[in-house]
Amino acid sequence: MTKRATVTDIAKSLGGIISADTIRNWVDAGILPAEKDFRGWRWFPKPDETIQRVEELLYGKQELDKLK
């Protein structure tokens, strides 16, 4: 993935299992780390780590390890 990603990029990378709105809510709640640009749009400097964190939240770390 690119060096930085938007909320929509993260949602699409997860195959539609989670909506962009949920990702925004998790960022606003402090569950996912993100930056904001000059327009106030959320972006992720490390999208691969963000995707992994979302998967851990959805499936649990132990269950995710079993899938790999």
mmCIF file as Biopython writes it, N, C-alpha, C and O atoms, coordinates in Angstrom:
data_model
#
loop_
_atom_site.group_PDB
_atom_site.id
_atom_site.type_symbol
_atom_site.label_atom_id
_atom_site.label_alt_id
_atom_site.label_comp_id
_atom_site.label_asym_id
_atom_site.label_entity_id
_atom_site.label_seq_id
_atom_site.pdbx_PDB_ins_code
_atom_site.Cartn_x
_atom_site.Cartn_y
_atom_site.Cartn_z
_atom_site.occupancy
_atom_site.B_iso_or_equiv
_atom_site.auth_seq_id
_atom_site.auth_asym_id
_atom_site.pdbx_PDB_model_num
ATOM 1   N N  . MET A ? 1  ? 0.844   -1.178  0.000  1.0 0.0 1  A 1 
ATOM 2   C CA . MET A ? 1  ? 0.000   0.000   0.000  1.0 0.0 1  A 1 
ATOM 3   C C  . MET A ? 1  ? 0.887   1.238   0.000  1.0 0.0 1  A 1 
ATOM 4   O O  . MET A ? 1  ? 2.080   1.159   0.292  1.0 0.0 1  A 1 
ATOM 5   N N  . THR A ? 2  ? 0.304   2.364   -0.324 1.0 0.0 2  A 1 
ATOM 6   C CA . THR A ? 2  ? 1.043   3.618   -0.375 1.0 0.0 2  A 1 
ATOM 7   C C  . THR A ? 2  ? 1.541   4.014   1.013  1.0 0.0 2  A 1 
ATOM 8   O O  . THR A ? 2  ? 1.187   3.394   2.015  1.0 0.0 2  A 1 
ATOM 9   N N  . LYS A ? 3  ? 2.355   5.039   1.050  1.0 0.0 3  A 1 
ATOM 10  C CA . LYS A ? 3  ? 2.917   5.480   2.318  1.0 0.0 3  A 1 
ATOM 11  C C  . LYS A ? 3  ? 1.893   6.150   3.220  1.0 0.0 3  A 1 
ATOM 12  O O  . LYS A ? 3  ? 2.085   6.230   4.433  1.0 0.0 3  A 1 
ATOM 13  N N  . ARG A ? 4  ? 0.803   6.631   2.627  1.0 0.0 4  A 1 
ATOM 14  C CA . ARG A ? 4  ? -0.248  7.247   3.431  1.0 0.0 4  A 1 
ATOM 15  C C  . ARG A ? 4  ? -1.587  6.929   2.788  1.0 0.0 4  A 1 
ATOM 16  O O  . ARG A ? 4  ? -1.683  6.780   1.569  1.0 0.0 4  A 1 
ATOM 17  N N  . ALA A ? 5  ? -2.610  6.828   3.609  1.0 0.0 5  A 1 
ATOM 18  C CA . ALA A ? 5  ? -3.919  6.425   3.093  1.0 0.0 5  A 1 
ATOM 19  C C  . ALA A ? 5  ? -5.025  7.226   3.767  1.0 0.0 5  A 1 
ATOM 20  O O  . ALA A ? 5  ? -4.867  7.722   4.883  1.0 0.0 5  A 1 
ATOM 21  N N  . THR A ? 6  ? -6.136  7.339   3.069  1.0 0.0 6  A 1 
ATOM 22  C CA . THR A ? 6  ? -7.315  8.014   3.621  1.0 0.0 6  A 1 
ATOM 23  C C  . THR A ? 6  ? -8.215  6.996   4.314  1.0 0.0 6  A 1 
ATOM 24  O O  . THR A ? 6  ? -7.965  5.792   4.259  1.0 0.0 6  A 1 
ATOM 25  N N  . VAL A ? 7  ? -9.245  7.486   4.954  1.0 0.0 7  A 1 
ATOM 26  C CA . VAL A ? 7  ? -10.228 6.614   5.602  1.0 0.0 7  A 1 
ATOM 27  C C  . VAL A ? 7  ? -10.839 5.661   4.574  1.0 0.0 7  A 1 
ATOM 28  O O  . VAL A ? 7  ? -10.983 4.469   4.844  1.0 0.0 7  A 1 
ATOM 29  N N  . THR A ? 8  ? -11.194 6.173   3.412  1.0 0.0 8  A 1 
ATOM 30  C CA . THR A ? 8  ? -11.793 5.352   2.358  1.0 0.0 8  A 1 
ATOM 31  C C  . THR A ? 8  ? -10.817 4.291   1.873  1.0 0.0 8  A 1 
ATOM 32  O O  . THR A ? 8  ? -11.220 3.157   1.615  1.0 0.0 8  A 1 
ATOM 33  N N  . ASP A ? 9  ? -9.536  4.640   1.744  1.0 0.0 9  A 1 
ATOM 34  C CA . ASP A ? 9  ? -8.528  3.662   1.330  1.0 0.0 9  A 1 
ATOM 35  C C  . ASP A ? 9  ? -8.456  2.498   2.314  1.0 0.0 9  A 1 
ATOM 36  O O  . ASP A ? 9  ? -8.366  1.339   1.910  1.0 0.0 9  A 1 
ATOM 37  N N  . ILE A ? 10 ? -8.497  2.814   3.601  1.0 0.0 10 A 1 
ATOM 38  C CA . ILE A ? 10 ? -8.439  1.764   4.625  1.0 0.0 10 A 1 
ATOM 39  C C  . ILE A ? 10 ? -9.678  0.880   4.540  1.0 0.0 10 A 1 
ATOM 40  O O  . ILE A ? 10 ? -9.567  -0.345  4.585  1.0 0.0 10 A 1 
ATOM 41  N N  . ALA A ? 11 ? -10.855 1.486   4.418  1.0 0.0 11 A 1 
ATOM 42  C CA . ALA A ? 11 ? -12.100 0.709   4.327  1.0 0.0 11 A 1 
ATOM 43  C C  . ALA A ? 11 ? -12.087 -0.209  3.113  1.0 0.0 11 A 1 
ATOM 44  O O  . ALA A ? 11 ? -12.472 -1.374  3.214  1.0 0.0 11 A 1 
ATOM 45  N N  . LYS A ? 12 ? -11.650 0.303   1.969  1.0 0.0 12 A 1 
ATOM 46  C CA . LYS A ? 12 ? -11.583 -0.519  0.758  1.0 0.0 12 A 1 
ATOM 47  C C  . LYS A ? 12 ? -10.572 -1.646  0.901  1.0 0.0 12 A 1 
ATOM 48  O O  . LYS A ? 12 ? -10.808 -2.753  0.416  1.0 0.0 12 A 1 
ATOM 49  N N  . SER A ? 13 ? -9.457  -1.382  1.556  1.0 0.0 13 A 1 
ATOM 50  C CA . SER A ? 13 ? -8.428  -2.405  1.747  1.0 0.0 13 A 1 
ATOM 51  C C  . SER A ? 13 ? -8.925  -3.568  2.595  1.0 0.0 13 A 1 
ATOM 52  O O  . SER A ? 13 ? -8.428  -4.688  2.482  1.0 0.0 13 A 1 
ATOM 53  N N  . LEU A ? 14 ? -9.905  -3.293  3.442  1.0 0.0 14 A 1 
ATOM 54  C CA . LEU A ? 14 ? -10.467 -4.326  4.299  1.0 0.0 14 A 1 
ATOM 55  C C  . LEU A ? 14 ? -11.613 -5.070  3.619  1.0 0.0 14 A 1 
ATOM 56  O O  . LEU A ? 14 ? -12.261 -5.907  4.247  1.0 0.0 14 A 1 
ATOM 57  N N  . GLY A ? 15 ? -11.866 -4.782  2.366  1.0 0.0 15 A 1 
ATOM 58  C CA . GLY A ? 15 ? -12.854 -5.528  1.595  1.0 0.0 15 A 1 
ATOM 59  C C  . GLY A ? 15 ? -14.298 -5.261  1.967  1.0 0.0 15 A 1 
ATOM 60  O O  . GLY A ? 15 ? -15.159 -6.110  1.736  1.0 0.0 15 A 1 
ATOM 61  N N  . GLY A ? 16 ? -14.580 -4.119  2.530  1.0 0.0 16 A 1 
ATOM 62  C CA . GLY A ? 16 ? -15.965 -3.790  2.847  1.0 0.0 16 A 1 
ATOM 63  C C  . GLY A ? 16 ? -16.491 -4.401  4.127  1.0 0.0 16 A 1 
ATOM 64  O O  . GLY A ? 16 ? -17.695 -4.348  4.379  1.0 0.0 16 A 1 
ATOM 65  N N  . ILE A ? 17 ? -15.613 -4.991  4.956  1.0 0.0 17 A 1 
ATOM 66  C CA . ILE A ? 17 ? -16.097 -5.580  6.205  1.0 0.0 17 A 1 
ATOM 67  C C  . ILE A ? 17 ? -16.375 -4.526  7.264  1.0 0.0 17 A 1 
ATOM 68  O O  . ILE A ? 17 ? -16.989 -4.809  8.293  1.0 0.0 17 A 1 
ATOM 69  N N  . ILE A ? 18 ? -15.916 -3.304  7.002  1.0 0.0 18 A 1 
ATOM 70  C CA . ILE A ? 18 ? -16.140 -2.202  7.926  1.0 0.0 18 A 1 
ATOM 71  C C  . ILE A ? 18 ? -16.322 -0.927  7.097  1.0 0.0 18 A 1 
ATOM 72  O O  . ILE A ? 18 ? -15.679 -0.754  6.062  1.0 0.0 18 A 1 
ATOM 73  N N  . SER A ? 19 ? -17.182 -0.060  7.554  1.0 0.0 19 A 1 
ATOM 74  C CA . SER A ? 19 ? -17.453 1.151   6.773  1.0 0.0 19 A 1 
ATOM 75  C C  . SER A ? 19 ? -16.447 2.257   7.091  1.0 0.0 19 A 1 
ATOM 76  O O  . SER A ? 19 ? -15.785 2.242   8.128  1.0 0.0 19 A 1 
ATOM 77  N N  . ALA A ? 20 ? -16.355 3.200   6.181  1.0 0.0 20 A 1 
ATOM 78  C CA . ALA A ? 20 ? -15.498 4.364   6.385  1.0 0.0 20 A 1 
ATOM 79  C C  . ALA A ? 20 ? -15.990 5.174   7.590  1.0 0.0 20 A 1 
ATOM 80  O O  . ALA A ? 20 ? -15.187 5.763   8.313  1.0 0.0 20 A 1 
ATOM 81  N N  . ASP A ? 21 ? -17.299 5.203   7.802  1.0 0.0 21 A 1 
ATOM 82  C CA . ASP A ? 21 ? -17.851 5.933   8.949  1.0 0.0 21 A 1 
ATOM 83  C C  . ASP A ? 21 ? -17.372 5.332   10.273 1.0 0.0 21 A 1 
ATOM 84  O O  . ASP A ? 21 ? -17.058 6.064   11.211 1.0 0.0 21 A 1 
ATOM 85  N N  . THR A ? 22 ? -17.316 4.016   10.346 1.0 0.0 22 A 1 
ATOM 86  C CA . THR A ? 22 ? -16.834 3.362   11.556 1.0 0.0 22 A 1 
ATOM 87  C C  . THR A ? 22 ? -15.365 3.695   11.795 1.0 0.0 22 A 1 
ATOM 88  O O  . THR A ? 22 ? -14.960 3.951   12.929 1.0 0.0 22 A 1 
ATOM 89  N N  . ILE A ? 23 ? -14.581 3.692   10.745 1.0 0.0 23 A 1 
ATOM 90  C CA . ILE A ? 23 ? -13.166 4.039   10.881 1.0 0.0 23 A 1 
ATOM 91  C C  . ILE A ? 23 ? -13.034 5.476   11.377 1.0 0.0 23 A 1 
ATOM 92  O O  . ILE A ? 23 ? -12.224 5.748   12.263 1.0 0.0 23 A 1 
ATOM 93  N N  . ARG A ? 24 ? -13.814 6.397   10.821 1.0 0.0 24 A 1 
ATOM 94  C CA . ARG A ? 24 ? -13.790 7.792   11.291 1.0 0.0 24 A 1 
ATOM 95  C C  . ARG A ? 24 ? -14.144 7.871   12.770 1.0 0.0 24 A 1 
ATOM 96  O O  . ARG A ? 24 ? -13.488 8.576   13.537 1.0 0.0 24 A 1 
ATOM 97  N N  . ASN A ? 25 ? -15.185 7.143   13.165 1.0 0.0 25 A 1 
ATOM 98  C CA . ASN A ? 25 ? -15.599 7.151   14.573 1.0 0.0 25 A 1 
ATOM 99  C C  . ASN A ? 25 ? -14.497 6.609   15.478 1.0 0.0 25 A 1 
ATOM 100 O O  . ASN A ? 25 ? -14.260 7.151   16.558 1.0 0.0 25 A 1 
ATOM 101 N N  . TRP A ? 26 ? -13.828 5.552   15.051 1.0 0.0 26 A 1 
ATOM 102 C CA . TRP A ? 26 ? -12.741 4.978   15.848 1.0 0.0 26 A 1 
ATOM 103 C C  . TRP A ? 26 ? -11.564 5.938   15.954 1.0 0.0 26 A 1 
ATOM 104 O O  . TRP A ? 26 ? -10.908 5.999   16.994 1.0 0.0 26 A 1 
ATOM 105 N N  . VAL A ? 27 ? -11.290 6.685   14.897 1.0 0.0 27 A 1 
ATOM 106 C CA . VAL A ? 27 ? -10.227 7.697   14.957 1.0 0.0 27 A 1 
ATOM 107 C C  . VAL A ? 27 ? -10.620 8.787   15.951 1.0 0.0 27 A 1 
ATOM 108 O O  . VAL A ? 27 ? -9.818  9.179   16.799 1.0 0.0 27 A 1 
ATOM 109 N N  . ASP A ? 28 ? -11.842 9.267   15.846 1.0 0.0 28 A 1 
ATOM 110 C CA . ASP A ? 28 ? -12.309 10.329  16.734 1.0 0.0 28 A 1 
ATOM 111 C C  . ASP A ? 28 ? -12.333 9.888   18.194 1.0 0.0 28 A 1 
ATOM 112 O O  . ASP A ? 28 ? -12.142 10.704  19.096 1.0 0.0 28 A 1 
ATOM 113 N N  . ALA A ? 29 ? -12.567 8.593   18.429 1.0 0.0 29 A 1 
ATOM 114 C CA . ALA A ? 29 ? -12.590 8.046   19.785 1.0 0.0 29 A 1 
ATOM 115 C C  . ALA A ? 29 ? -11.191 7.713   20.301 1.0 0.0 29 A 1 
ATOM 116 O O  . ALA A ? 29 ? -11.027 7.355   21.467 1.0 0.0 29 A 1 
ATOM 117 N N  . GLY A ? 30 ? -10.190 7.831   19.439 1.0 0.0 30 A 1 
ATOM 118 C CA . GLY A ? 30 ? -8.821  7.546   19.852 1.0 0.0 30 A 1 
ATOM 119 C C  . GLY A ? 30 ? -8.431  6.081   19.748 1.0 0.0 30 A 1 
ATOM 120 O O  . GLY A ? 30 ? -7.369  5.688   20.230 1.0 0.0 30 A 1 
ATOM 121 N N  . ILE A ? 31 ? -9.272  5.274   19.129 1.0 0.0 31 A 1 
ATOM 122 C CA . ILE A ? 31 ? -8.984  3.841   18.990 1.0 0.0 31 A 1 
ATOM 123 C C  . ILE A ? 31 ? -7.950  3.594   17.901 1.0 0.0 31 A 1 
ATOM 124 O O  . ILE A ? 31 ? -7.102  2.712   18.034 1.0 0.0 31 A 1 
ATOM 125 N N  . LEU A ? 32 ? -8.020  4.369   16.828 1.0 0.0 32 A 1 
ATOM 126 C CA . LEU A ? 32 ? -7.055  4.267   15.735 1.0 0.0 32 A 1 
ATOM 127 C C  . LEU A ? 32 ? -6.269  5.568   15.624 1.0 0.0 32 A 1 
ATOM 128 O O  . LEU A ? 32 ? -6.853  6.649   15.698 1.0 0.0 32 A 1 
ATOM 129 N N  . PRO A ? 33 ? -4.957  5.477   15.449 1.0 0.0 33 A 1 
ATOM 130 C CA . PRO A ? 33 ? -4.165  6.696   15.284 1.0 0.0 33 A 1 
ATOM 131 C C  . PRO A ? 33 ? -4.259  7.224   13.857 1.0 0.0 33 A 1 
ATOM 132 O O  . PRO A ? 33 ? -4.202  6.458   12.895 1.0 0.0 33 A 1 
ATOM 133 N N  . ALA A ? 34 ? -4.403  8.528   13.732 1.0 0.0 34 A 1 
ATOM 134 C CA . ALA A ? 34 ? -4.459  9.164   12.414 1.0 0.0 34 A 1 
ATOM 135 C C  . ALA A ? 34 ? -3.994  10.605  12.542 1.0 0.0 34 A 1 
ATOM 136 O O  . ALA A ? 34 ? -3.942  11.169  13.635 1.0 0.0 34 A 1 
ATOM 137 N N  . GLU A ? 35 ? -3.664  11.174  11.419 1.0 0.0 35 A 1 
ATOM 138 C CA . GLU A ? 35 ? -3.303  12.589  11.333 1.0 0.0 35 A 1 
ATOM 139 C C  . GLU A ? 35 ? -4.453  13.307  10.628 1.0 0.0 35 A 1 
ATOM 140 O O  . GLU A ? 35 ? -5.328  12.666  10.046 1.0 0.0 35 A 1 
ATOM 141 N N  . LYS A ? 36 ? -4.446  14.637  10.684 1.0 0.0 36 A 1 
ATOM 142 C CA . LYS A ? 36 ? -5.409  15.427  9.907  1.0 0.0 36 A 1 
ATOM 143 C C  . LYS A ? 36 ? -4.633  16.412  9.051  1.0 0.0 36 A 1 
ATOM 144 O O  . LYS A ? 36 ? -3.644  17.000  9.489  1.0 0.0 36 A 1 
ATOM 145 N N  . ASP A ? 37 ? -5.106  16.582  7.814  1.0 0.0 37 A 1 
ATOM 146 C CA . ASP A ? 37 ? -4.449  17.547  6.929  1.0 0.0 37 A 1 
ATOM 147 C C  . ASP A ? 37 ? -5.083  18.929  7.112  1.0 0.0 37 A 1 
ATOM 148 O O  . ASP A ? 37 ? -5.918  19.119  7.997  1.0 0.0 37 A 1 
ATOM 149 N N  . PHE A ? 38 ? -4.691  19.879  6.286  1.0 0.0 38 A 1 
ATOM 150 C CA . PHE A ? 38 ? -5.158  21.254  6.430  1.0 0.0 38 A 1 
ATOM 151 C C  . PHE A ? 38 ? -6.664  21.395  6.223  1.0 0.0 38 A 1 
ATOM 152 O O  . PHE A ? 38 ? -7.254  22.383  6.659  1.0 0.0 38 A 1 
ATOM 153 N N  . ARG A ? 39 ? -7.298  20.415  5.558  1.0 0.0 39 A 1 
ATOM 154 C CA . ARG A ? 39 ? -8.756  20.433  5.349  1.0 0.0 39 A 1 
ATOM 155 C C  . ARG A ? 39 ? -9.503  19.756  6.488  1.0 0.0 39 A 1 
ATOM 156 O O  . ARG A ? 39 ? -10.730 19.817  6.557  1.0 0.0 39 A 1 
ATOM 157 N N  . GLY A ? 40 ? -8.753  19.107  7.385  1.0 0.0 40 A 1 
ATOM 158 C CA . GLY A ? 40 ? -9.380  18.356  8.470  1.0 0.0 40 A 1 
ATOM 159 C C  . GLY A ? 40 ? -9.657  16.910  8.115  1.0 0.0 40 A 1 
ATOM 160 O O  . GLY A ? 40 ? -10.292 16.192  8.888  1.0 0.0 40 A 1 
ATOM 161 N N  . TRP A ? 41 ? -9.189  16.471  6.954  1.0 0.0 41 A 1 
ATOM 162 C CA . TRP A ? 41 ? -9.380  15.080  6.549  1.0 0.0 41 A 1 
ATOM 163 C C  . TRP A ? 41 ? -8.409  14.191  7.303  1.0 0.0 41 A 1 
ATOM 164 O O  . TRP A ? 41 ? -7.246  14.543  7.505  1.0 0.0 41 A 1 
ATOM 165 N N  . ARG A ? 42 ? -8.901  13.042  7.713  1.0 0.0 42 A 1 
ATOM 166 C CA . ARG A ? 42 ? -8.062  12.082  8.427  1.0 0.0 42 A 1 
ATOM 167 C C  . ARG A ? 42 ? -7.238  11.287  7.426  1.0 0.0 42 A 1 
ATOM 168 O O  . ARG A ? 42 ? -7.735  10.901  6.368  1.0 0.0 42 A 1 
ATOM 169 N N  . TRP A ? 43 ? -5.975  11.045  7.764  1.0 0.0 43 A 1 
ATOM 170 C CA . TRP A ? 43 ? -5.124  10.191  6.932  1.0 0.0 43 A 1 
ATOM 171 C C  . TRP A ? 43 ? -4.210  9.377   7.832  1.0 0.0 43 A 1 
ATOM 172 O O  . TRP A ? 43 ? -3.951  9.738   8.979  1.0 0.0 43 A 1 
ATOM 173 N N  . PHE A ? 44 ? -3.735  8.283   7.290  1.0 0.0 44 A 1 
ATOM 174 C CA . PHE A ? 44 ? -2.955  7.324   8.057  1.0 0.0 44 A 1 
ATOM 175 C C  . PHE A ? 44 ? -1.550  7.225   7.472  1.0 0.0 44 A 1 
ATOM 176 O O  . PHE A ? 44 ? -1.386  6.784   6.334  1.0 0.0 44 A 1 
ATOM 177 N N  . PRO A ? 45 ? -0.528  7.634   8.242  1.0 0.0 45 A 1 
ATOM 178 C CA . PRO A ? 45 ? 0.845   7.593   7.727  1.0 0.0 45 A 1 
ATOM 179 C C  . PRO A ? 45 ? 1.381   6.161   7.591  1.0 0.0 45 A 1 
ATOM 180 O O  . PRO A ? 45 ? 2.305   5.915   6.815  1.0 0.0 45 A 1 
ATOM 181 N N  . LYS A ? 46 ? 0.805   5.224   8.341  1.0 0.0 46 A 1 
ATOM 182 C CA . LYS A ? 46 ? 1.223   3.816   8.286  1.0 0.0 46 A 1 
ATOM 183 C C  . LYS A ? 46 ? -0.018  2.951   8.060  1.0 0.0 46 A 1 
ATOM 184 O O  . LYS A ? 46 ? -0.517  2.325   8.995  1.0 0.0 46 A 1 
ATOM 185 N N  . PRO A ? 47 ? -0.515  2.915   6.825  1.0 0.0 47 A 1 
ATOM 186 C CA . PRO A ? 47 ? -1.778  2.207   6.567  1.0 0.0 47 A 1 
ATOM 187 C C  . PRO A ? 47 ? -1.733  0.715   6.871  1.0 0.0 47 A 1 
ATOM 188 O O  . PRO A ? 47 ? -2.732  0.150   7.315  1.0 0.0 47 A 1 
ATOM 189 N N  . ASP A ? 48 ? -0.601  0.070   6.642  1.0 0.0 48 A 1 
ATOM 190 C CA . ASP A ? 48 ? -0.525  -1.372  6.922  1.0 0.0 48 A 1 
ATOM 191 C C  . ASP A ? 48 ? -0.735  -1.655  8.408  1.0 0.0 48 A 1 
ATOM 192 O O  . ASP A ? 48 ? -1.396  -2.629  8.767  1.0 0.0 48 A 1 
ATOM 193 N N  . GLU A ? 49 ? -0.180  -0.813  9.265  1.0 0.0 49 A 1 
ATOM 194 C CA . GLU A ? 49 ? -0.367  -0.978  10.707 1.0 0.0 49 A 1 
ATOM 195 C C  . GLU A ? 49 ? -1.816  -0.694  11.103 1.0 0.0 49 A 1 
ATOM 196 O O  . GLU A ? 49 ? -2.360  -1.351  11.991 1.0 0.0 49 A 1 
ATOM 197 N N  . THR A ? 50 ? -2.432  0.272   10.451 1.0 0.0 50 A 1 
ATOM 198 C CA . THR A ? 50 ? -3.833  0.590   10.729 1.0 0.0 50 A 1 
ATOM 199 C C  . THR A ? 50 ? -4.737  -0.573  10.338 1.0 0.0 50 A 1 
ATOM 200 O O  . THR A ? 50 ? -5.644  -0.936  11.087 1.0 0.0 50 A 1 
ATOM 201 N N  . ILE A ? 51 ? -4.495  -1.152  9.173  1.0 0.0 51 A 1 
ATOM 202 C CA . ILE A ? 51 ? -5.287  -2.297  8.724  1.0 0.0 51 A 1 
ATOM 203 C C  . ILE A ? 51 ? -5.133  -3.465  9.695  1.0 0.0 51 A 1 
ATOM 204 O O  . ILE A ? 51 ? -6.115  -4.127  10.031 1.0 0.0 51 A 1 
ATOM 205 N N  . GLN A ? 52 ? -3.923  -3.718  10.141 1.0 0.0 52 A 1 
ATOM 206 C CA . GLN A ? 52 ? -3.685  -4.799  11.096 1.0 0.0 52 A 1 
ATOM 207 C C  . GLN A ? 52 ? -4.424  -4.523  12.408 1.0 0.0 52 A 1 
ATOM 208 O O  . GLN A ? 52 ? -5.004  -5.438  12.992 1.0 0.0 52 A 1 
ATOM 209 N N  . ARG A ? 53 ? -4.408  -3.281  12.872 1.0 0.0 53 A 1 
ATOM 210 C CA . ARG A ? 53 ? -5.096  -2.911  14.112 1.0 0.0 53 A 1 
ATOM 211 C C  . ARG A ? 53 ? -6.608  -3.117  13.978 1.0 0.0 53 A 1 
ATOM 212 O O  . ARG A ? 53 ? -7.243  -3.621  14.903 1.0 0.0 53 A 1 
ATOM 213 N N  . VAL A ? 54 ? -7.182  -2.737  12.853 1.0 0.0 54 A 1 
ATOM 214 C CA . VAL A ? 54 ? -8.621  -2.929  12.631 1.0 0.0 54 A 1 
ATOM 215 C C  . VAL A ? 54 ? -8.950  -4.423  12.641 1.0 0.0 54 A 1 
ATOM 216 O O  . VAL A ? 54 ? -9.933  -4.837  13.256 1.0 0.0 54 A 1 
ATOM 217 N N  . GLU A ? 55 ? -8.143  -5.219  11.973 1.0 0.0 55 A 1 
ATOM 218 C CA . GLU A ? 55 ? -8.377  -6.665  11.963 1.0 0.0 55 A 1 
ATOM 219 C C  . GLU A ? 55 ? -8.296  -7.239  13.368 1.0 0.0 55 A 1 
ATOM 220 O O  . GLU A ? 55 ? -9.095  -8.105  13.723 1.0 0.0 55 A 1 
ATOM 221 N N  . GLU A ? 56 ? -7.352  -6.776  14.170 1.0 0.0 56 A 1 
ATOM 222 C CA . GLU A ? 56 ? -7.248  -7.240  15.551 1.0 0.0 56 A 1 
ATOM 223 C C  . GLU A ? 56 ? -8.478  -6.854  16.357 1.0 0.0 56 A 1 
ATOM 224 O O  . GLU A ? 56 ? -8.960  -7.637  17.177 1.0 0.0 56 A 1 
ATOM 225 N N  . LEU A ? 57 ? -8.987  -5.650  16.127 1.0 0.0 57 A 1 
ATOM 226 C CA . LEU A ? 57 ? -10.196 -5.209  16.829 1.0 0.0 57 A 1 
ATOM 227 C C  . LEU A ? 57 ? -11.412 -6.028  16.429 1.0 0.0 57 A 1 
ATOM 228 O O  . LEU A ? 57 ? -12.258 -6.340  17.267 1.0 0.0 57 A 1 
ATOM 229 N N  . LEU A ? 58 ? -11.503 -6.376  15.154 1.0 0.0 58 A 1 
ATOM 230 C CA . LEU A ? 58 ? -12.662 -7.122  14.668 1.0 0.0 58 A 1 
ATOM 231 C C  . LEU A ? 58 ? -12.614 -8.600  15.026 1.0 0.0 58 A 1 
ATOM 232 O O  . LEU A ? 58 ? -13.624 -9.181  15.423 1.0 0.0 58 A 1 
ATOM 233 N N  . TYR A ? 59 ? -11.452 -9.199  14.886 1.0 0.0 59 A 1 
ATOM 234 C CA . TYR A ? 59 ? -11.338 -10.650 15.042 1.0 0.0 59 A 1 
ATOM 235 C C  . TYR A ? 59 ? -10.665 -11.079 16.336 1.0 0.0 59 A 1 
ATOM 236 O O  . TYR A ? 59 ? -10.778 -12.237 16.738 1.0 0.0 59 A 1 
ATOM 237 N N  . GLY A ? 60 ? -9.978  -10.173 16.982 1.0 0.0 60 A 1 
ATOM 238 C CA . GLY A ? 60 ? -9.192  -10.533 18.157 1.0 0.0 60 A 1 
ATOM 239 C C  . GLY A ? 60 ? -7.823  -11.039 17.712 1.0 0.0 60 A 1 
ATOM 240 O O  . GLY A ? 60 ? -7.711  -11.716 16.690 1.0 0.0 60 A 1 
ATOM 241 N N  . LYS A ? 61 ? -6.814  -10.721 18.456 1.0 0.0 61 A 1 
ATOM 242 C CA . LYS A ? 61 ? -5.453  -11.077 18.079 1.0 0.0 61 A 1 
ATOM 243 C C  . LYS A ? 61 ? -5.264  -12.574 17.978 1.0 0.0 61 A 1 
ATOM 244 O O  . LYS A ? 61 ? -4.646  -13.050 17.025 1.0 0.0 61 A 1 
ATOM 245 N N  . GLN A ? 62 ? -5.775  -13.324 18.925 1.0 0.0 62 A 1 
ATOM 246 C CA . GLN A ? 62 ? -5.587  -14.782 18.908 1.0 0.0 62 A 1 
ATOM 247 C C  . GLN A ? 62 ? -6.273  -15.406 17.697 1.0 0.0 62 A 1 
ATOM 248 O O  . GLN A ? 62 ? -5.700  -16.287 17.057 1.0 0.0 62 A 1 
ATOM 249 N N  . GLU A ? 63 ? -7.468  -14.975 17.375 1.0 0.0 63 A 1 
ATOM 250 C CA . GLU A ? 63 ? -8.184  -15.523 16.223 1.0 0.0 63 A 1 
ATOM 251 C C  . GLU A ? 63 ? -7.471  -15.156 14.925 1.0 0.0 63 A 1 
ATOM 252 O O  . GLU A ? 63 ? -7.403  -15.967 14.001 1.0 0.0 63 A 1 
ATOM 253 N N  . LEU A ? 64 ? -6.942  -13.944 14.852 1.0 0.0 64 A 1 
ATOM 254 C CA . LEU A ? 64 ? -6.219  -13.511 13.659 1.0 0.0 64 A 1 
ATOM 255 C C  . LEU A ? 64 ? -4.971  -14.344 13.452 1.0 0.0 64 A 1 
ATOM 256 O O  . LEU A ? 64 ? -4.635  -14.688 12.318 1.0 0.0 64 A 1 
ATOM 257 N N  . ASP A ? 65 ? -4.273  -14.674 14.543 1.0 0.0 65 A 1 
ATOM 258 C CA . ASP A ? 65 ? -3.074  -15.504 14.436 1.0 0.0 65 A 1 
ATOM 259 C C  . ASP A ? 65 ? -3.416  -16.894 13.875 1.0 0.0 65 A 1 
ATOM 260 O O  . ASP A ? 65 ? -2.614  -17.479 13.148 1.0 0.0 65 A 1 
ATOM 261 N N  . LYS A ? 66 ? -4.586  -17.416 14.205 1.0 0.0 66 A 1 
ATOM 262 C CA . LYS A ? 66 ? -5.004  -18.714 13.705 1.0 0.0 66 A 1 
ATOM 263 C C  . LYS A ? 66 ? -5.255  -18.669 12.185 1.0 0.0 66 A 1 
ATOM 264 O O  . LYS A ? 66 ? -5.035  -19.658 11.487 1.0 0.0 66 A 1 
ATOM 265 N N  . LEU A ? 67 ? -5.712  -17.526 11.689 1.0 0.0 67 A 1 
ATOM 266 C CA . LEU A ? 67 ? -6.003  -17.393 10.258 1.0 0.0 67 A 1 
ATOM 267 C C  . LEU A ? 67 ? -4.744  -17.312 9.421  1.0 0.0 67 A 1 
ATOM 268 O O  . LEU A ? 67 ? -4.771  -17.640 8.235  1.0 0.0 67 A 1 
ATOM 269 N N  . LYS A ? 68 ? -3.648  -16.884 10.011 1.0 0.0 68 A 1 
ATOM 270 C CA . LYS A ? 68 ? -2.404  -16.692 9.240  1.0 0.0 68 A 1 
ATOM 271 C C  . LYS A ? 68 ? -1.609  -17.960 9.138  1.0 0.0 68 A 1 
ATOM 272 O O  . LYS A ? 68 ? -0.541  -17.971 8.525  1.0 0.0 68 A 1 
#
